[in-house]
Structures are given as structure tokens and as C-alpha cells.
Amino acid sequence: MLKPIIAFPKLAGAAAIVLTTAPAAFADLQATAIWEDWQDVYNRFGGTLGAESVDYSDGTLTLDGVTYRTELGGTVSAASYGTIKMVEQADGSVVIEIPAEMETDSTSVTDGVEVEQTMRLRHADLSIVAREDGGERIYDIAADTMTIEVDTVLDAGDGTTDPNTVTMRLDGLESVYRSGFGPDGQGFAQTYAVDGVDIGSTFANGDDEVTFSYAMTGVRSEFDGTYGEVPTGPVLGLSDMNIFYDGSIDHSGSTLTVAGTTPDGPLDIAGTSESGTIELDMSRDALTYALGSVGGQITAQVPGFPLPVDVSMQEVRSAFTLPIGAPGSEKPFGLQIILRELALDETLWGLFDPTGQLPRDPATVVVDMDGTAVMNVDMFGDPDAMAAMTGPPGSLKTLTLNQLLVTLAGAELRGTGDVDFPEETIIPEPVGTVELALDGGFALIDRIVALGFIPAEQAAFVKGMAGAVARPVGDDQLESTIEFTPGGGITANGMPLK
């Protein structure tokens, strides 16, 4: 089951937990050195970390009125952390004490709609201890519970909405953050484990109200990366931060419930998954994000549909690779959509196939492609250029279809391909080949005709067209080699189509 994405206030809100991340060249570990490192890394994020007063005496650094402010992509965030103390210990470590509750405010405007968010972070028995081991600085972090509340208010110019609150609670948090290793001392890594994560919210619209809850168990994460050069100019987006990393977040099971009333009637959704993962990779040229789960089961009663929908799936995965960085050079991109072993219950099948014409085999859809493109704009570093863009963000250079697979109702479609785009044209003109194969396609068409979905005359036309562009290689098996030639020509098995 896919994990929901929640838009917390950018940078300043996330920084409430990441106050302990900074590269450094280490000498003796002192509280004042930690504070200087924090300020350095926050400048990298394009913000300013400061305190109303700073007092260091008897091995204790007291920071009163700690605040952080940043502006990124039209979002202005301001965080208030209250009083933070860093107490040097006899063993050379430093205990960091942060307030039991902290608050962050952010404001952004998108398409004329102003979004105001307030985030509150509360914790129980949070422990943060900084220490040094050789050339590394290490932070040991643990908490019995950590709760994050995000209030969101929208203003479209005709009045504001009532606040919507999303709450996330983490139980049994343990984390280790390391920095200062590698050839240049700019490497960092973090692991964390959480016994359970619970996310919930209630969405109200007049008399209608829908409650959402999502829970995960056995959450584990590993990330590592490097800090590049400190930005010398303004930080407008991810491209300017010079932070590169990759890692994953995994869980060992999840549950989802959505229940309430809508203008069209009652809504009730319940689901589970056996495990799931999020993968993140930030390089100099691309940002990769992948989301997947295994062993999903969903039962849903949706308004306007007469029966409950019961669906299971062996695997669901989506992955995107997006170019990042300065435009003008060739950069990678990619797309992956996977849905394996999707199965519907017999009651749902009976709605459109009561006589059992179609095989009930689980369906699978796989689309896996990657390539390169020359971008006209930095999608993650130039928000003004993105807002003013009227055409495509870039031009294709290469495209590889690693796998196309569709299995449905007894038929199977497969495909691979590799094409280049040597000329930049308004409508991209590829040069290369695509290999396609179809098994059981004609039998599926005959079953659809028997169900009355399409007339026999149209089915005969489709079969004739398929025979014109594909060659038979077996009983109800077709293959085709589609070739794209320079100048925009297209052939199928050597027969010109264009």
C-alpha cells in the first residue's frame, strides 16, 4: 500500500529534528563548536540560524530565543526553538537539551492561493548526545515519543478555510548521525529505527467529515551522503544546496483507514500491506524518488458504487528520476510504474462479466524507461523560470524502454526499445527501434465481442490492422519490430507506415 505524502513546512520545520547535522573539521568537542557548525549548515539551506542571547560558562552553552528563518521557492518559514542548552560532560561528550515543544510557521503562495502552516513538535524523554570518535562527530538520538502537528489554512482571496490538522506520532525512536568522515571530511550518514508511526487527520466540509489514519510498524532507515562546497550565492532550491545523498526508509507492515461522509454518500476504505519502502537519491544531475509496497489489500465502499471493492496486489511501485542542476547539459531522467498480481474479487468481476467469459488471472502492468534530456530550466533551482515557462522544460536526447509488460484477462503484451533524438524539433522525432510481442490478443478480442462490449465488425477491423503491422510467430502470437528512421520515417517489420 502506498504511503501518503504530507507537506510539512519546508526546511525550518524539518530542521527541528535535524538540528544536529553539520560537516566540520574537528578539534576538541565543545558546545560552542557545535553551535558554530549548526549555523554553517543552516546557511547552506539558505536560511539564518541565530539566538537572542548566547551565554557560555562552566561548560554549558545556553542559547535563548533560538530562531531560524528561510525563504525557498516562494515559501517563507520561521521557526522558534525557545531555549537550547548544550552541556559538556566529563567523558568529553555534550548533552543537548531542547524544549519539550517547538513551533514553526511558514507561508507560501501557489496559483494565487496563500497557504499558511504551523508545525508543533513535542517529545517525551528526548535524548541527544554529541561525541567524537576519531575524526567523526556522532550524535546519538533517542525518544520515547515524538509528535508533530501541522495546521494548514488556505486563503484563495475569498476567505480562509478552517484549519486542517495532520498529526504524526513516532514511538520508540533511536537514531545515530555521523559526520566528518571520508577523504575530505565532508561525508555524513544516518540510521534510525522507529517502533511505530501513526499519522491521522480529519477533513471537514460543512456537515461532511472524513477521518484519515495511517500506521506503520518496524520503520528502519539508512542514508549517507556528502556535503559539497558551501553555496556562494542565494539558495533558491535544492540545486543550490550542494548536498548529495541516497538512502531508503522501510517498514514491516502498514494499515490504512479512511471513513466518513461526503456530499455523494458514505466513504469507507480499509487497507493493509506486508511491507513497504521509500528510496531517495540526490546526485549532482538528478533527483530520484521511489515509493513501493508488497502484499497490499484494500477494501473500499465508495459513494455512487453499489458494491464494496476488494482488491489485492503483490507489488506496487512508482519511481521517478528528474534532472536537476544548471540547464544546458545532458542529464538523466527515468520513470517506473509497477503493478504486479492485481486481483479483483468475484463479486466485482460479476458486474461486467457475469457469464465468466474473461479469465480471472491477476493483472500485471510494468512500464520501465529511462533516458537523457537537455533541460531549458533548472526545475529545482529556478522557481521564477519555472513559473514563466510556456513550452517544454527541455528536449529529449535518448529514451530506452527497458520493459513494457501488460498481462490482462489471458493476454500478454511485451516490449523493449531504444531510440535517440538527434535533432531538436517541435515534435520529437526518434531514431531507433522498438520490439513488441502480443500473446492471446485475438482471443481476448473474441471474448470482449462475446460480452457485447464491441461489435464483431470493429473487432475484425482491429484484427486486420494488427496483421498489417505484426507478423504471426505462433498460435495467437504476434511480434513486431517498429523502426524509426532519420527524417521521421516509420516502418513495421520493414513495411513503411510513414
Secondary structure, DSSP 4 states (H G I P E B T S, - for coil): -PPP---PPTTTTGGGT-TT------SS--HHHHHHHHHHHHHHTTEEEE-SEEEEETTEEEEEEEEEEEEETTEEEEEEEEEEEEEE-TTS-EEEE--SEEEEEEEEEETTEEEEEEEEEEEES-EEEEEEETTEEEEEEEEEEEEEEEEEEEE-SS-BPPPEEEEEEEEEEEEEEEEEESTTS-EEEEEEEEEEEEEEEEEEETTEEEEEEEEEEEEEEEEEEEE-SPP-S---SGGGT-EEEEEEEEES-EEEEEEEEETTEEEEEEEEESEEEEEEEE-SSEEEEEEEEEEEEEEEE-TT-SS-EEEEEEEEEEEEEEE-SSTTSEEEEEEEEEEEEEEE-HHHHHHH-TT--S--PPEEEEEEEEEEEEESS-TTT-HHHHHH--S-SEEEEEEEEEEEEEEETTEEEEEEEEEE--S--SS---EEEEEEEEESHHHHHHHHHHHTSS-HHHHHHHHHHHHHH-EEEETTEEEEEEEEETTTEEEETTEE--
